[in-house]
């Protein structure tokens, strides 16, 4: 059976499910879709039908997540709820043959067949759309979130490391200034031998402030 003129994909924002003639159905990775058959079927009350998707489409990652059988007595287009488990967009043409159906005879006629449904002109109703809407926790989406989290953590770690190095440099600068000030303040009150020892103990790169005549007195 063929892809029909209606479709709904969870990544779409449009409110209508009817496709202009010739438009393609595009199902992105990790998204659900509702597809309908172009054909209308009528299942006798003494028969049950089984449905599937052609292997060539399934190998691309399209999975049927709706029912796999059609009840005795059902009449109308068939709806397929599908999921793209692949890594690429799945593109379908209207009229493309992708649905399979086969029939099995029952031992006896079903006494409670599928009830006749009142048609509303749309194979995909608001209830069908509401059933598959919401956040989709697809592998592709989870990977994107993990990559974003990893990038955010790397940026925060880099920023933290830069702050740590800056704080260390500022601390060394403050210590150098304090040592220089301490030597300048206390050196006049020390004996000559102690002054020489203090000069030798100064941190590398710190130049003692020369004595003025006033401080020498």
KOLPA-659661 format. One record per residue: residue number from 1; chain; y, x, z of N, C-alpha, C in turn. Coordinates in steps of 0.05 Angstrom, whole numbers, plus 32768, in hexadecimal, padded with zeros to 4 digits. Layout:
! KOLPA-659661
+-----+-----+------+------+------+-------+-------+-------+------+------+------+
: seq : mol : n.py : n.px : n.pz : ca.py : ca.px : ca.pz : c.py : c.px : c.pz :
+-----+-----+------+------+------+-------+-------+-------+------+------+------+
: NUM :   A :    Y :    X :    Z :     Y :     X :     Z :    Y :    X :    Z :
...
+-----+-----+------+------+------+-------+-------+-------+------+------+------+
! end
This chain:
! KOLPA-659661
+-----+-----+------+------+------+-------+-------+-------+------+------+------+
: seq : mol : n.py : n.px : n.pz : ca.py : ca.px : ca.pz : c.py : c.px : c.pz :
+-----+-----+------+------+------+-------+-------+-------+------+------+------+
:   1 :   A : 7FE8 : 8011 : 8000 :  8000 :  8000 :  8000 : 8019 : 8011 : 8000 :
:   2 :   A : 8030 : 8005 : 7FF9 :  8048 :  8015 :  7FF4 : 805C : 8011 : 800A :
:   3 :   A : 806F : 8025 : 800B :  8085 :  8024 :  801E : 8098 : 800D : 8015 :
:   4 :   A : 809F : 7FFB : 8027 :  80AF :  7FE4 :  8021 : 80CD : 7FE9 : 8022 :
:   5 :   A : 80DD : 7FD4 : 8020 :  80FA :  7FD6 :  801D : 8108 : 7FD6 : 8038 :
:   6 :   A : 80FA : 7FD8 : 804E :  8106 :  7FDA :  8069 : 80FB : 7FF1 : 8078 :
:   7 :   A : 810C : 7FFD : 8089 :  8103 :  8013 :  809A : 8118 : 8017 : 80B0 :
:   8 :   A : 810F : 8021 : 80C6 :  8121 :  8028 :  80DC : 8118 : 8043 : 80E8 :
:   9 :   A : 812B : 8055 : 80EC :  8125 :  8070 :  80F7 : 8136 : 8074 : 8110 :
:  10 :   A : 812B : 807E : 8125 :  813A :  8080 :  813F : 8152 : 8092 : 813D :
:  11 :   A : 8153 : 80A5 : 812A :  816A :  80B6 :  8128 : 8181 : 80A9 : 8119 :
:  12 :   A : 817C : 8092 : 810C :  8191 :  8084 :  80FD : 81A4 : 8075 : 8110 :
:  13 :   A : 81BC : 8071 : 8107 :  81D0 :  8062 :  8116 : 81D6 : 8047 : 810A :
:  14 :   A : 81CB : 8042 : 80F2 :  81D1 :  8029 :  80E4 : 81C4 : 8011 : 80F2 :
:  15 :   A : 81D0 : 7FF9 : 80EF :  81C6 :  7FE2 :  80FD : 81B2 : 7FD2 : 80EB :
:  16 :   A : 81B2 : 7FD8 : 80D1 :  81A0 :  7FC9 :  80BF : 8188 : 7FDA : 80B9 :
:  17 :   A : 8171 : 7FCD : 80B3 :  8159 :  7FDB :  80AC : 8152 : 7FD8 : 808F :
:  18 :   A : 8161 : 7FC7 : 8081 :  815B :  7FC3 :  8064 : 8166 : 7FDA : 8054 :
:  19 :   A : 8156 : 7FE5 : 8043 :  815E :  7FFC :  8033 : 8167 : 7FF3 : 8017 :
:  20 :   A : 817D : 7FFE : 800D :  8184 :  7FF9 :  7FF1 : 816E : 8004 : 7FDF :
:  21 :   A : 816A : 7FF6 : 7FC9 :  8155 :  7FFE :  7FB7 : 8157 : 801B : 7FAE :
:  22 :   A : 8141 : 8029 : 7FB0 :  8141 :  8045 :  7FA8 : 8147 : 8059 : 7FBF :
:  23 :   A : 8151 : 804F : 7FD5 :  8157 :  8061 :  7FEC : 813D : 806C : 7FF8 :
:  24 :   A : 813E : 8085 : 8001 :  8127 :  8091 :  800D : 8128 : 808D : 802C :
:  25 :   A : 8110 : 808E : 8038 :  810E :  808D :  8055 : 810A : 80AA : 805F :
:  26 :   A : 811C : 80B3 : 8070 :  811B :  80CE :  807B : 8116 : 80CC : 8099 :
:  27 :   A : 8100 : 80D8 : 80A2 :  80F8 :  80D8 :  80BE : 80FA : 80F5 : 80C8 :
:  28 :   A : 810E : 80FC : 80D8 :  8111 :  8118 :  80E2 : 80FB : 811F : 80F6 :
:  29 :   A : 80F7 : 8138 : 80FB :  80E2 :  8141 :  810E : 80E8 : 8135 : 812A :
:  30 :   A : 80D3 : 812C : 8137 :  80D5 :  8121 :  8152 : 80E1 : 8105 : 8153 :
:  31 :   A : 80E3 : 80F7 : 813D :  80EF :  80DC :  813D : 80DA : 80C7 : 8136 :
:  32 :   A : 80DE : 80AF : 813F :  80CD :  8098 :  8139 : 80D9 : 8088 : 8122 :
:  33 :   A : 80C8 : 807A : 8114 :  80D1 :  8069 :  80FE : 80C0 : 8050 : 80FD :
:  34 :   A : 80CC : 803B : 80F2 :  80BE :  8022 :  80EC : 80BE : 801F : 80CE :
:  35 :   A : 80A6 : 801D : 80C3 :  80A2 :  8019 :  80A7 : 8094 : 7FFF : 80A1 :
:  36 :   A : 8099 : 7FF3 : 808B :  808B :  7FDB :  8083 : 807F : 7FDF : 8067 :
:  37 :   A : 806A : 7FCF : 8062 :  805E :  7FD1 :  8047 : 806D : 7FBF : 8034 :
:  38 :   A : 806C : 7FC7 : 801B :  8078 :  7FB7 :  8006 : 8068 : 7F9E : 8001 :
:  39 :   A : 804E : 7FA0 : 8005 :  803C :  7F8A :  8000 : 803A : 7F77 : 8019 :
:  40 :   A : 8033 : 7F5F : 8014 :  802D :  7F4B :  8029 : 800F : 7F46 : 8029 :
:  41 :   A : 8003 : 7F46 : 8040 :  7FE6 :  7F42 :  8042 : 7FE0 : 7F28 : 8051 :
:  42 :   A : 7FC9 : 7F1D : 804B :  7FBF :  7F06 :  8059 : 7FA2 : 7F0C : 8060 :
:  43 :   A : 7F9C : 7F0E : 807A :  7F82 :  7F15 :  8083 : 7F72 : 7EFC : 8089 :
:  44 :   A : 7F5B : 7EF7 : 807D :  7F4C :  7EE0 :  8084 : 7F43 : 7EE0 : 80A1 :
:  45 :   A : 7F3C : 7EC9 : 80AB :  7F34 :  7EC7 :  80C7 : 7F18 : 7ED3 : 80CD :
:  46 :   A : 7F09 : 7ED9 : 80B8 :  7EEF :  7EE5 :  80BC : 7EEF : 7F03 : 80B5 :
:  47 :   A : 7F07 : 7F0F : 80B4 :  7F09 :  7F2B :  80AC : 7F1D : 7F39 : 80BF :
:  48 :   A : 7F18 : 7F53 : 80C5 :  7F2B :  7F64 :  80D3 : 7F32 : 7F7B : 80C0 :
:  49 :   A : 7F4B : 7F83 : 80C0 :  7F54 :  7F99 :  80AF : 7F5B : 7FB1 : 80BF :
:  50 :   A : 7F57 : 7FC9 : 80B4 :  7F5F :  7FE2 :  80C1 : 7F73 : 7FF1 : 80AF :
:  51 :   A : 7F87 : 7FFD : 80BC :  7F9D :  8009 :  80AD : 7FA0 : 8027 : 80B5 :
:  52 :   A : 7FAB : 8036 : 80A3 :  7FAF :  8053 :  80A8 : 7FC5 : 805D : 8095 :
:  53 :   A : 7FCA : 8077 : 8096 :  7FDD :  8084 :  8084 : 7FCE : 8099 : 8075 :
:  54 :   A : 7FD5 : 809D : 805C :  7FC7 :  80B1 :  804B : 7FC8 : 80CD : 8058 :
:  55 :   A : 7FB3 : 80DC : 8054 :  7FB0 :  80F6 :  8060 : 7FC6 : 8109 : 8058 :
:  56 :   A : 7FCF : 8108 : 803F :  7FE4 :  811A :  8036 : 7FFE : 8117 : 8046 :
:  57 :   A : 8004 : 80FE : 804E :  801C :  80F9 :  805F : 8017 : 8101 : 807C :
:  58 :   A : 7FFF : 80FC : 8086 :  7FF8 :  8103 :  80A1 : 7FF9 : 8121 : 80A5 :
:  59 :   A : 7FF0 : 8130 : 8091 :  7FF0 :  814D :  8093 : 800D : 8158 : 8095 :
:  60 :   A : 8020 : 8149 : 808D :  803C :  8151 :  808F : 8047 : 814B : 80AB :
:  61 :   A : 8038 : 813D : 80BB :  8040 :  8137 :  80D7 : 8045 : 811A : 80DE :
:  62 :   A : 8042 : 8108 : 80CA :  8049 :  80EC :  80D0 : 8030 : 80DF : 80DC :
:  63 :   A : 8035 : 80D4 : 80F4 :  801F :  80C8 :  8104 : 8024 : 80AA : 8107 :
:  64 :   A : 800F : 809A : 8103 :  8011 :  807E :  8108 : 800D : 8079 : 8126 :
:  65 :   A : 8021 : 806E : 8134 :  801F :  8069 :  8151 : 801D : 804B : 8157 :
:  66 :   A : 801B : 803B : 8142 :  8018 :  801E :  8147 : 7FFB : 8017 : 8146 :
:  67 :   A : 7FF4 : 7FFE : 8145 :  7FD8 :  7FF5 :  8144 : 7FCA : 7FFF : 812B :
:  68 :   A : 7FAF : 8001 : 812D :  7FA0 :  800B :  8116 : 7F8F : 7FF5 : 8109 :
:  69 :   A : 7F94 : 7FDC : 8111 :  7F85 :  7FC6 :  8105 : 7F98 : 7FAF : 8100 :
:  70 :   A : 7F90 : 7F9C : 80EF :  7F9F :  7F84 :  80EA : 7F8D : 7F6C : 80F2 :
:  71 :   A : 7F97 : 7F5B : 8103 :  7F87 :  7F45 :  810E : 7F7F : 7F31 : 80F8 :
:  72 :   A : 7F69 : 7F24 : 80FC :  7F61 :  7F0E :  80EA : 7F76 : 7EF8 : 80EA :
:  73 :   A : 7F7D : 7EEE : 80D3 :  7F91 :  7ED9 :  80D1 : 7FAD : 7EE2 : 80CE :
:  74 :   A : 7FB3 : 7EFD : 80CF :  7FCE :  7F07 :  80CC : 7FD8 : 7F03 : 80AF :
:  75 :   A : 7FF1 : 7EFB : 80AC :  7FFD :  7EF8 :  8092 : 8019 : 7F04 : 8093 :
:  76 :   A : 801F : 7F16 : 8081 :  803A :  7F22 :  807F : 8039 : 7F3F : 8078 :
:  77 :   A : 8050 : 7F4C : 8078 :  8051 :  7F69 :  8073 : 8047 : 7F78 : 808C :
:  78 :   A : 803C : 7F8F : 8088 :  8032 :  7F9F :  809E : 8048 : 7FB3 : 80A7 :
:  79 :   A : 804A : 7FB6 : 80C1 :  805D :  7FC8 :  80CD : 804F : 7FE0 : 80D9 :
:  80 :   A : 8059 : 7FF7 : 80D3 :  804E :  8010 :  80DE : 8064 : 801E : 80EF :
:  81 :   A : 805D : 8022 : 8109 :  806E :  8033 :  811A : 8063 : 804F : 8117 :
:  82 :   A : 8074 : 8062 : 810E :  806B :  807D :  8108 : 807C : 8091 : 8118 :
:  83 :   A : 8071 : 80A9 : 811A :  807F :  80BF :  8128 : 807C : 80D9 : 8118 :
:  84 :   A : 8092 : 80E7 : 8115 :  8091 :  8101 :  8106 : 808B : 8117 : 811A :
:  85 :   A : 8072 : 8120 : 811B :  806B :  8136 :  812C : 806D : 8151 : 811F :
:  86 :   A : 8077 : 8152 : 8106 :  807A :  816B :  80F8 : 8095 : 8179 : 80FE :
:  87 :   A : 809A : 818E : 80F0 :  80B2 :  819E :  80F4 : 80C7 : 819A : 80DF :
:  88 :   A : 80C1 : 8189 : 80CB :  80D4 :  8184 :  80B5 : 80D8 : 8166 : 80B1 :
:  89 :   A : 80EE : 815F : 80A4 :  80F2 :  8143 :  809D : 80DB : 8139 : 808B :
:  90 :   A : 80D3 : 8120 : 8090 :  80C0 :  8113 :  807E : 80CF : 80FF : 806E :
:  91 :   A : 80CE : 8102 : 8054 :  80DE :  80F1 :  8041 : 80CA : 80DF : 8032 :
:  92 :   A : 80CF : 80C5 : 8032 :  80BE :  80B2 :  8025 : 80CE : 80A2 : 8011 :
:  93 :   A : 80C3 : 809C : 7FFA :  80CF :  808C :  7FE6 : 80C7 : 806F : 7FE9 :
:  94 :   A : 80D9 : 805C : 7FE4 :  80D1 :  8041 :  7FE2 : 80BD : 803E : 7FCB :
:  95 :   A : 80A8 : 802F : 7FD0 :  8093 :  802C :  7FBC : 807E : 8042 : 7FBD :
:  96 :   A : 8081 : 8056 : 7FCE :  806D :  806B :  7FD0 : 8054 : 8061 : 7FDE :
:  97 :   A : 803D : 8067 : 7FD3 :  8024 :  805D :  7FDE : 801B : 8070 : 7FF4 :
:  98 :   A : 801E : 8067 : 800D :  8015 :  8077 :  8024 : 8004 : 8068 : 8038 :
:  99 :   A : 8002 : 804E : 8036 :  7FF3 :  803E :  8049 : 7FD8 : 8037 : 803E :
: 100 :   A : 7FC3 : 8039 : 804E :  7FA8 :  8031 :  8047 : 7F9F : 8019 : 8058 :
: 101 :   A : 7F8F : 8008 : 804C :  7F84 :  7FF1 :  805A : 7F68 : 7FED : 8050 :
: 102 :   A : 7F56 : 7FE7 : 8062 :  7F3B :  7FE0 :  805B : 7F31 : 7FC9 : 806D :
: 103 :   A : 7F1D : 7FBB : 8065 :  7F15 :  7FA2 :  8072 : 7EF8 : 7FA3 : 807B :
: 104 :   A : 7EF4 : 7F94 : 8091 :  7ED9 :  7F92 :  809B : 7ED3 : 7F74 : 80A1 :
: 105 :   A : 7EBC : 7F6A : 8097 :  7EB5 :  7F4E :  809D : 7EAC : 7F4B : 80BA :
: 106 :   A : 7EB4 : 7F35 : 80C6 :  7EAB :  7F2E :  80E1 : 7E91 : 7F1E : 80DF :
: 107 :   A : 7E82 : 7F1F : 80F5 :  7E69 :  7F10 :  80F6 : 7E6E : 7EF2 : 80F5 :
: 108 :   A : 7E85 : 7EEA : 80FF :  7E8C :  7ECE :  80FE : 7EAB : 7ECB : 80FD :
: 109 :   A : 7EB4 : 7EB4 : 80F6 :  7ED1 :  7EAF :  80F3 : 7EDF : 7EB0 : 810E :
: 110 :   A : 7EF6 : 7EBD : 810F :  7F05 :  7EBE :  8128 : 7F10 : 7EA2 : 812E :
: 111 :   A : 7F0A : 7E99 : 8147 :  7F13 :  7E7E :  814F : 7F30 : 7E7E : 8158 :
: 112 :   A : 7F3B : 7E96 : 815C :  7F57 :  7E98 :  8165 : 7F66 : 7EAC : 8154 :
: 113 :   A : 7F6A : 7EA7 : 813A :  7F76 :  7EBA :  8128 : 7F94 : 7EBF : 812F :
: 114 :   A : 7F9F : 7ED3 : 8122 :  7FBB :  7EDA :  8126 : 7FCC : 7EC2 : 811E :
: 115 :   A : 7FDF : 7EBA : 812F :  7FEF :  7EA2 :  8129 : 8003 : 7EA7 : 8113 :
: 116 :   A : 8009 : 7E93 : 8104 :  801D :  7E95 :  80EF : 8039 : 7E9A : 80FC :
: 117 :   A : 8048 : 7EAC : 80F0 :  8062 :  7EB4 :  80FA : 8077 : 7EA7 : 80E8 :
: 118 :   A : 808C : 7E9E : 80F5 :  80A3 :  7E93 :  80E6 : 80B4 : 7EAB : 80DC :
: 119 :   A : 80B7 : 7EAC : 80C2 :  80C6 :  7EC3 :  80B7 : 80E4 : 7EC0 : 80BB :
: 120 :   A : 80F1 : 7ED7 : 80BF :  810E :  7ED7 :  80C2 : 811C : 7EE8 : 80AD :
: 121 :   A : 810D : 7EEE : 8097 :  8118 :  7EFD :  8081 : 8118 : 7F1B : 8086 :
: 122 :   A : 810E : 7F24 : 809C :  810D :  7F41 :  80A2 : 80F2 : 7F48 : 80AE :
: 123 :   A : 80E6 : 7F5D : 80A2 :  80CC :  7F66 :  80AC : 80CF : 7F76 : 80C6 :
: 124 :   A : 80E7 : 7F82 : 80CA :  80ED :  7F92 :  80E2 : 8102 : 7F83 : 80F1 :
: 125 :   A : 80FB : 7F78 : 8108 :  810D :  7F68 :  8118 : 811B : 7F79 : 812E :
: 126 :   A : 812E : 7F6D : 813C :  813C :  7F7B :  8151 : 8129 : 7F83 : 8167 :
: 127 :   A : 8115 : 7F72 : 816C :  8101 :  7F79 :  8181 : 80F1 : 7F92 : 8179 :
: 128 :   A : 80EA : 7F94 : 8160 :  80DB :  7FAC :  8157 : 80EC : 7FC5 : 815A :
: 129 :   A : 8106 : 7FC3 : 8154 :  8118 :  7FDA :  8156 : 811B : 7FE2 : 8173 :
: 130 :   A : 811F : 7FCE : 8185 :  8124 :  7FD3 :  81A1 : 810B : 7FE1 : 81AE :
: 131 :   A : 80F4 : 7FDC : 81A3 :  80DB :  7FE7 :  81AE : 80D9 : 8005 : 81AB :
: 132 :   A : 80E7 : 8011 : 8197 :  80E4 :  802E :  8192 : 80FE : 803D : 8197 :
: 133 :   A : 8114 : 802E : 819F :  812D :  803C :  81A4 : 812C : 8049 : 81C0 :
: 134 :   A : 813F : 805C : 81C4 :  8141 :  806A :  81DD : 813F : 8088 : 81D8 :
: 135 :   A : 8141 : 8098 : 81ED :  813F :  80B5 :  81EB : 8123 : 80BD : 81E3 :
: 136 :   A : 8122 : 80CF : 81CF :  8108 :  80D8 :  81C5 : 8104 : 80F5 : 81CE :
: 137 :   A : 80F0 : 80F8 : 81E0 :  80EA :  8113 :  81EB : 80D7 : 8121 : 81D8 :
: 138 :   A : 80E1 : 8128 : 81C0 :  80D0 :  8135 :  81AC : 80CE : 8153 : 81B2 :
: 139 :   A : 80B8 : 8160 : 81A8 :  80B6 :  817D :  81AB : 80CE : 818C : 81A0 :
: 140 :   A : 80D8 : 8183 : 8189 :  80EF :  8190 :  817C : 8108 : 818D : 818E :
: 141 :   A : 810C : 8176 : 819A :  8123 :  8171 :  81AB : 8121 : 8182 : 81C5 :
: 142 :   A : 8109 : 8183 : 81D0 :  8104 :  8192 :  81E8 : 8109 : 81B0 : 81E3 :
: 143 :   A : 8100 : 81BA : 81CC :  8104 :  81D6 :  81C5 : 8122 : 81DC : 81C3 :
: 144 :   A : 8131 : 81C9 : 81B6 :  814E :  81CD :  81B3 : 815B : 81CE : 81CF :
: 145 :   A : 8153 : 81BD : 81E1 :  815E :  81BD :  81FC : 8157 : 81D6 : 820B :
: 146 :   A : 813F : 81E0 : 8208 :  8137 :  81F9 :  8215 : 8147 : 8211 : 8209 :
: 147 :   A : 814B : 8211 : 81EF :  815B :  8227 :  81E3 : 8177 : 8226 : 81ED :
: 148 :   A : 8182 : 820E : 81F0 :  819E :  820C :  81FA : 81A0 : 8215 : 8217 :
: 149 :   A : 818B : 820D : 8227 :  818B :  8216 :  8243 : 8188 : 8234 : 8245 :
: 150 :   A : 8177 : 8240 : 8235 :  8174 :  825D :  8235 : 818E : 826B : 822E :
: 151 :   A : 819B : 8261 : 8219 :  81B5 :  826D :  8211 : 81C9 : 826B : 8227 :
: 152 :   A : 81CA : 8254 : 8235 :  81DD :  824F :  824A : 81D8 : 8262 : 8261 :
: 153 :   A : 81BE : 8266 : 8268 :  81B7 :  8279 :  827E : 81BE : 8295 : 8277 :
: 154 :   A : 81B9 : 829D : 825E :  81C0 :  82B8 :  8256 : 81DE : 82BD : 8258 :
: 155 :   A : 81EE : 82A9 : 824F :  820B :  82AC :  8251 : 8215 : 82AE : 826E :
: 156 :   A : 8209 : 829E : 827F :  8210 :  829F :  829C : 8208 : 82B9 : 82A8 :
: 157 :   A : 81F0 : 82C4 : 82A1 :  81E8 :  82DD :  82AC : 81FA : 82F4 : 82A3 :
: 158 :   A : 8202 : 82F3 : 8289 :  8214 :  8308 :  827F : 822F : 8307 : 828D :
: 159 :   A : 8239 : 82EE : 8291 :  8253 :  82EB :  829F : 8251 : 82F5 : 82BC :
: 160 :   A : 823B : 82EF : 82C9 :  8237 :  82F8 :  82E5 : 8236 : 8316 : 82E6 :
: 161 :   A : 8228 : 8323 : 82D3 :  8226 :  8340 :  82D3 : 8241 : 834D : 82CF :
: 162 :   A : 8251 : 8341 : 82BD :  826C :  834C :  82B8 : 827D : 834A : 82D1 :
: 163 :   A : 827B : 8333 : 82DF :  828B :  8330 :  82F8 : 8282 : 8344 : 830D :
: 164 :   A : 8267 : 8349 : 830F :  825D :  835C :  8322 : 8268 : 8378 : 831D :
: 165 :   A : 8268 : 8380 : 8304 :  8272 :  839B :  82FD : 8290 : 839D : 8302 :
: 166 :   A : 829E : 8388 : 82FC :  82BB :  8388 :  8302 : 82C1 : 838A : 8320 :
: 167 :   A : 82B2 : 837B : 832F :  82B5 :  837C :  834D : 82AF : 8397 : 8357 :
: 168 :   A : 829A : 83A4 : 834C :  8293 :  83BF :  8355 : 82A9 : 83D3 : 834F :
: 169 :   A : 82B5 : 83D1 : 8337 :  82CB :  83E3 :  832F : 82E3 : 83DE : 8341 :
: 170 :   A : 82EA : 83C5 : 8347 :  8300 :  83BF :  8358 : 82FC : 83CA : 8374 :
: 171 :   A : 82E3 : 83C7 : 837E :  82DC :  83D1 :  8399 : 82E0 : 83EF : 839B :
: 172 :   A : 82D6 : 83FE : 8386 :  82D9 :  841B :  8386 : 82F7 : 8422 : 8385 :
: 173 :   A : 8306 : 8413 : 8376 :  8323 :  8419 :  8374 : 8330 : 8415 : 838F :
: 174 :   A : 832A : 83FF : 839D :  8336 :  83F9 :  83B7 : 832E : 840E : 83CB :
: 175 :   A : 8314 : 8417 : 83CA :  830B :  842C :  83DD : 831B : 8445 : 83D8 :
: 176 :   A : 831E : 844D : 83BE :  832D :  8465 :  83B8 : 834A : 8464 : 83C2 :
: 177 :   A : 8356 : 844C : 83BE :  8372 :  8449 :  83C7 : 8373 : 844B : 83E6 :
: 178 :   A : 8361 : 843E : 83F4 :  8361 :  843F :  8411 : 835D : 845C : 841C :
: 179 :   A : 834A : 846A : 840F :  8345 :  8486 :  8417 : 835E : 8497 : 8413 :
: 180 :   A : 836B : 8493 : 83FC :  8383 :  84A3 :  83F6 : 839A : 849D : 840A :
: 181 :   A : 839D : 8483 : 8410 :  83B2 :  847B :  8423 : 83AB : 8486 : 843F :
: 182 :   A : 8391 : 8485 : 8447 :  838A :  848F :  8461 : 8390 : 84AD : 8464 :
: 183 :   A : 8389 : 84BC : 844F :  838E :  84D9 :  8450 : 83AC : 84DE : 8451 :
: 184 :   A : 83BB : 84D0 : 8442 :  83D8 :  84D4 :  8441 : 83E5 : 84CE : 845C :
: 185 :   A : 83DB : 84B9 : 846A :  83E6 :  84B1 :  8483 : 83DE : 84C3 : 849A :
: 186 :   A : 83C4 : 84CB : 849B :  83BB :  84D9 :  84B2 : 83BB : 84F8 : 84AF :
: 187 :   A : 83BE : 8502 : 8497 :  83BD :  851F :  8493 : 83D2 : 852E : 84A2 :
: 188 :   A : 83EB : 8525 : 84A5 :  83FF :  8534 :  84B4 : 83F8 : 8537 : 84D2 :
: 189 :   A : 83E7 : 8526 : 84DD :  83E1 :  8527 :  84F9 : 83C8 : 8538 : 84FE :
: 190 :   A : 83BC : 8544 : 84EA :  83A4 :  8553 :  84EE : 83AA : 8571 : 84ED :
: 191 :   A : 8398 : 8581 : 84FA :  839B :  859E :  84F9 : 8396 : 85A8 : 84DD :
: 192 :   A : 83A0 : 85BF : 84D6 :  839C :  85CA :  84BA : 837F : 85CA : 84B2 :
: 193 :   A : 836D : 85D3 : 84C4 :  8350 :  85D4 :  84BC : 8345 : 85B8 : 84B6 :
: 194 :   A : 834E : 85A4 : 84C5 :  8345 :  8589 :  84C0 : 8351 : 857E : 84A6 :
: 195 :   A : 836A : 8586 : 84A0 :  8376 :  857D :  8487 : 8367 : 8588 : 846F :
: 196 :   A : 835E : 85A2 : 8471 :  834F :  85AD :  845B : 8334 : 859E : 8458 :
: 197 :   A : 8327 : 8597 : 846F :  830E :  8589 :  846D : 8311 : 856D : 8462 :
: 198 :   A : 8327 : 8560 : 8468 :  832D :  8545 :  845E : 8331 : 8546 : 8440 :
: 199 :   A : 833F : 855B : 8436 :  8344 :  855E :  841A : 8329 : 8562 : 840B :
: 200 :   A : 8317 : 8572 : 8417 :  82FE :  8576 :  840A : 82ED : 855D : 840A :
: 201 :   A : 82F1 : 854A : 841E :  82E1 :  8532 :  8420 : 82EC : 851B : 840F :
: 202 :   A : 8302 : 851F : 8401 :  830E :  850A :  83F1 : 82FB : 8503 : 83DA :
: 203 :   A : 82F9 : 84EA : 83D2 :  82E8 :  84E2 :  83BC : 82F0 : 84F0 : 83A2 :
: 204 :   A : 82DD : 84F5 : 8391 :  82E3 :  8501 :  8377 : 82F6 : 84F0 : 8367 :
: 205 :   A : 8309 : 84FD : 835B :  831D :  84EF :  834B : 8335 : 84E6 : 835A :
: 206 :   A : 8335 : 84E9 : 8375 :  834C :  84E1 :  8385 : 835E : 84F9 : 838A :
: 207 :   A : 8376 : 84F8 : 8382 :  8389 :  850F :  8385 : 839B : 850A : 839E :
: 208 :   A : 839A : 851D : 83B1 :  83AB :  8519 :  83C8 : 83C8 : 8519 : 83C2 :
: 209 :   A : 83D6 : 8509 : 83D1 :  83F3 :  8507 :  83CD : 8401 : 851F : 83D9 :
: 210 :   A : 8411 : 852E : 83CA :  841D :  8547 :  83D4 : 8430 : 8541 : 83EC :
: 211 :   A : 8431 : 8554 : 83FE :  8441 :  8551 :  8416 : 845E : 8554 : 840E :
: 212 :   A : 846F : 8545 : 841B :  848C :  8548 :  8418 : 8496 : 8558 : 8430 :
: 213 :   A : 84AE : 8562 : 842D :  84B9 :  8571 :  8444 : 84BA : 8561 : 845D :
: 214 :   A : 84C0 : 8547 : 845A :  84C2 :  8535 :  8471 : 84A7 : 8532 : 847F :
: 215 :   A : 8492 : 852F : 846F :  8478 :  852B :  847B : 846E : 8545 : 8487 :
: 216 :   A : 8476 : 855D : 847B :  846D :  8576 :  8486 : 847A : 857B : 84A1 :
: 217 :   A : 8492 : 8572 : 84A6 :  849F :  8575 :  84BF : 8494 : 8561 : 84D3 :
+-----+-----+------+------+------+-------+-------+-------+------+------+------+
! end
